[in-house]
Amino acid sequence: MPNLSPVEAVLLLALMTLVTYVPRVFPVLLLSRRSLPDPVERWLSYVPVAVLSALLAPTLFAPQGAVDFAVHTNPFFWVSIPVFVIAILTRNLFATVLFGMALVALFRYLLP
């Protein structure tokens, strides 16, 4: 990395801030006083579920880079099944996380 003068460093930080900040704020400013059509709102309501699924799937199905459903090497997959049921039934994030942590602890205690 080249040595930057203080002016160049501040300019670089300002430009990086602008490049990061504008794409996040622009849609909020543009859409804050408008209502979206129902199909768009319905479509956007699936975004959080899709993002969470994309984050969880590799961890649950292939924790070491290959698909693994063995109880001893991938207990998180087996714990996730009752945890998903609890999440659907209770719709309570705290209860779901607490239940998941307790099940992981139990699995680790029972399976050496």
Rosetta blueprint (number, residue, H / E / L):
1 M L
2 P L
3 N L
4 L L
5 S L
6 P H
7 V H
8 E H
9 A H
10 V H
11 L H
12 L H
13 L H
14 A H
15 L H
16 M H
17 T H
18 L H
19 V H
20 T H
21 Y H
22 V H
23 P H
24 R H
25 V H
26 F H
27 P H
28 V H
29 L H
30 L H
31 L H
32 S L
33 R L
34 R L
35 S L
36 L L
37 P L
38 D H
39 P H
40 V H
41 E H
42 R H
43 W H
44 L H
45 S L
46 Y L
47 V H
48 P H
49 V H
50 A H
51 V H
52 L H
53 S H
54 A H
55 L H
56 L H
57 A H
58 P H
59 T H
60 L H
61 F H
62 A L
63 P L
64 Q L
65 G L
66 A L
67 V L
68 D L
69 F L
70 A L
71 V L
72 H L
73 T L
74 N L
75 P H
76 F H
77 F H
78 W H
79 V H
80 S H
81 I H
82 P H
83 V H
84 F H
85 V H
86 I H
87 A H
88 I H
89 L H
90 T H
91 R L
92 N L
93 L H
94 F H
95 A H
96 T H
97 V H
98 L H
99 F H
100 G H
101 M H
102 A H
103 L H
104 V H
105 A H
106 L H
107 F H
108 R H
109 Y H
110 L H
111 L L
112 P L
